[in-house]
Amino acid sequence: MRFFRTHRYSGAWLPVGDARGITRLKVEATLRAALSDPAGKLEVDRSGPRWVGTREIGLSYAHDEDTVFLVWTQDGCAVGVDLESANRRPRHPVTELATRFFHRSESDALEKLPEALQIEAFLNLWLKKEAVAKLTRKGLVYSLPLSLADQAAFEFEEPALLPDGKRAVLAFYKK
């Protein structure tokens, strides 16, 4: 487990190995310890996770095959996060996926890129859209078709500290 803190958020990288079923338990235990809130409880429903305890925090987490990326804000500001393995490759052509799920301006821009850059650009955009889905708590159905270039409400940050082979992005509402 690795903890980190910035001026904006705190967080932890949690190894989970093949035991993804215990992810929620690990997140809850980590938050109890980090927040010094032994009675606090992690609640997760269709709109995402929230902390019920002595502190009001903004909370988001994402996981891949073996790692959980947990982020919280001390001031209660909303945060959304997504995590992917750096070597992830979509099963379908990214231009087909973009045409199907993304805003037309984004899929058009992706098609204009050289083929060698399309996968990376697609995955970076997907990370941002997943983070927005968690931030807004409206889900992918809401965030995928929106053009993020037209959305002045969001700002994105890449964490400075990443485990090997991971990429992640955090979404915040602009103040």
Buried (B, 14 or more C-beta within 10 A) or exposed (E): EEBEEEEBBBBBBBEBEEEBEEBBEBBBEBBBBBBEBEEBEBEEEEEBBBBEBEEBBBBBBBBBEBBBBBBBBBEEBBBBBBBBBEEEEEEEEBBEBBBEBBBEEBBEBBEEBEEEEBBEBBBBBBBBBBBBBBBBBBBBEEBBEBEBEEEEBBEBBEBEEBBEEBBBBBBBBEE
